[in-house]
């Protein structure tokens, strides 16, 4: 077998990347970041989106920042017995997307609702998840002053840290 023929065979064995795969992954990466929020945090979520839009328009940041969109398609309902009945409309849109959730944890009831939602996002294959929590409400009970006191901040923190992978 001649040397030139061997080179031709090697070239035909090389795997070529499909341009459609590269285009699909790039278009997914440049889709806007989705910003979800608890109803009590709507103003802060709007501020996050507005800031993202302003930053993206600055000349020094061109091609470095992605757009962001406010997503108001979470239904924060309740069952007749008072337990949360949360539903995310258009859930298929979060697959492979970067997601931000603006939470408040201002009451135990709201904290339970928000944690339920936070724990559900990985099931829908989000690309990345960022939690914005402006304050940690149980932070005043982080130590034991008297025997018998329960450290609630530690329990709340542990539940958030165990979900760190998102």
C-alpha positions as CSV (number, residue, x, y, z in Angstrom):
1,X,0.0,0.0,0.0
2,X,1.4,3.4,-1.0
3,X,2.0,6.1,1.5
4,X,-0.5,8.5,-0.1
5,X,-3.3,5.9,0.1
6,X,-2.7,5.4,3.8
7,X,-3.1,9.2,4.4
8,X,-6.4,9.2,2.6
9,X,-7.8,6.3,4.7
10,X,-6.7,8.2,7.9
11,X,-8.5,11.4,6.8
12,X,-11.7,9.4,6.1
13,X,-11.7,8.0,9.6
14,X,-11.6,11.4,11.3
15,X,-14.8,12.3,13.1
16,X,-16.1,15.7,12.1
17,X,-18.3,17.8,14.4
18,X,-21.7,18.5,13.2
19,X,-22.2,22.2,12.7
20,X,-25.8,21.9,13.9
21,X,-24.7,20.6,17.3
22,X,-22.4,23.5,17.8
23,X,-25.0,26.0,16.7
24,X,-27.6,24.5,19.0
25,X,-25.4,24.6,22.1
26,X,-24.4,28.2,21.3
27,X,-28.0,29.3,20.8
28,X,-28.9,27.7,24.1
29,X,-26.1,29.4,25.9
30,X,-27.1,32.8,24.6
31,X,-30.8,32.5,25.7
32,X,-31.7,35.0,28.4
33,X,-31.2,34.1,32.0
34,X,-34.6,33.3,33.6
35,X,-35.4,35.3,36.8
36,X,-38.1,33.8,39.0
37,X,-39.3,35.2,42.3
38,X,-41.7,34.8,45.2
39,X,-44.5,37.4,44.9
40,X,-43.2,39.2,48.0
41,X,-39.9,39.8,46.1
42,X,-41.3,41.0,42.8
43,X,-39.8,44.5,43.1
44,X,-36.3,43.2,43.8
45,X,-36.6,40.7,40.9
46,X,-37.5,43.5,38.6
47,X,-34.5,45.5,39.9
48,X,-32.2,42.5,39.2
49,X,-33.6,42.3,35.6
50,X,-33.3,46.1,35.1
51,X,-29.7,46.1,36.4
52,X,-28.8,43.2,34.1
53,X,-30.3,45.0,31.1
54,X,-28.4,48.2,31.9
55,X,-25.1,46.3,32.4
56,X,-25.5,44.5,29.0
57,X,-25.8,47.9,27.2
58,X,-22.5,49.3,28.5
59,X,-19.8,49.4,25.7
60,X,-17.2,47.8,27.9
61,X,-19.4,44.8,28.6
62,X,-20.6,44.1,25.1
63,X,-20.5,40.3,24.3
64,X,-19.7,39.6,28.0
65,X,-23.2,39.8,29.5
66,X,-26.3,37.9,28.5
67,X,-29.8,39.3,28.7
68,X,-32.2,38.5,31.5
69,X,-35.9,38.0,31.5
70,X,-38.4,38.3,34.3
71,X,-40.5,35.1,34.5
72,X,-43.8,35.5,36.1
73,X,-45.3,32.1,35.3
74,X,-45.3,30.5,38.7
75,X,-48.7,29.9,40.3
76,X,-48.4,30.3,44.0
77,X,-51.7,28.6,45.0
78,X,-52.9,26.8,48.1
79,X,-55.0,23.7,48.7
80,X,-58.1,24.0,50.8
81,X,-56.2,22.7,53.8
82,X,-53.6,25.6,53.5
83,X,-50.7,23.6,52.1
84,X,-48.9,25.1,49.1
85,X,-50.0,24.2,45.6
86,X,-47.2,25.6,43.4
87,X,-47.2,25.1,39.7
88,X,-44.6,26.3,37.1
89,X,-46.2,27.1,33.8
90,X,-44.0,26.7,30.7
91,X,-41.7,24.3,32.6
92,X,-40.2,23.0,29.4
93,X,-38.6,26.4,28.9
94,X,-36.2,26.0,31.9
95,X,-34.5,22.9,30.5
96,X,-30.8,23.7,29.9
97,X,-31.3,27.4,30.9
98,X,-29.6,29.5,33.6
99,X,-32.1,30.3,36.4
100,X,-32.1,32.9,39.1
101,X,-34.7,32.7,42.0
102,X,-35.2,35.7,44.3
103,X,-36.4,34.4,47.6
104,X,-37.3,36.0,50.9
105,X,-37.7,33.4,53.7
106,X,-39.6,36.0,55.7
107,X,-41.9,33.5,57.4
108,X,-41.7,29.8,58.0
109,X,-44.7,29.3,55.7
110,X,-43.1,31.2,52.8
111,X,-39.7,29.5,53.4
112,X,-41.4,26.1,53.0
113,X,-43.0,27.2,49.8
114,X,-39.8,28.6,48.4
115,X,-37.7,25.6,49.4
116,X,-40.2,23.3,47.7
117,X,-39.7,25.3,44.5
118,X,-35.9,25.5,44.9
119,X,-35.6,21.8,45.3
120,X,-37.7,21.2,42.2
121,X,-35.6,23.1,39.7
122,X,-32.8,20.4,39.3
123,X,-35.5,17.9,38.3
124,X,-36.1,20.1,35.2
125,X,-32.5,20.0,34.2
126,X,-31.6,23.7,34.6
127,X,-28.1,24.5,33.4
128,X,-27.3,26.5,36.5
129,X,-29.2,27.8,39.5
130,X,-28.6,31.0,41.5
131,X,-30.5,31.8,44.7
132,X,-30.7,35.5,45.7
133,X,-31.6,35.6,49.4
134,X,-31.4,39.2,50.6
135,X,-31.4,38.3,54.3
136,X,-31.2,35.2,56.5
137,X,-34.2,35.7,58.9
138,X,-33.2,33.0,61.4
139,X,-29.8,34.5,61.8
140,X,-30.6,35.8,65.3
141,X,-30.8,32.3,66.7
142,X,-27.4,30.9,65.7
143,X,-26.1,30.0,69.2
144,X,-27.3,28.4,72.4
145,X,-27.4,30.9,75.3
146,X,-29.3,28.5,77.7
147,X,-29.5,24.8,77.9
148,X,-32.5,23.6,76.0
149,X,-32.5,26.3,73.3
150,X,-32.8,25.0,69.7
151,X,-30.5,26.6,67.1
152,X,-32.9,27.2,64.2
153,X,-30.4,29.1,62.1
154,X,-28.2,26.0,61.9
155,X,-31.0,23.8,60.7
156,X,-32.1,26.3,58.1
157,X,-28.6,26.7,56.9
158,X,-28.0,23.0,56.7
159,X,-31.1,22.6,54.4
160,X,-29.7,25.2,52.0
161,X,-26.2,23.8,52.0
162,X,-27.4,20.3,51.3
163,X,-28.9,21.6,48.1
164,X,-25.7,23.4,47.1
165,X,-25.1,21.4,43.9
166,X,-27.7,23.5,42.0
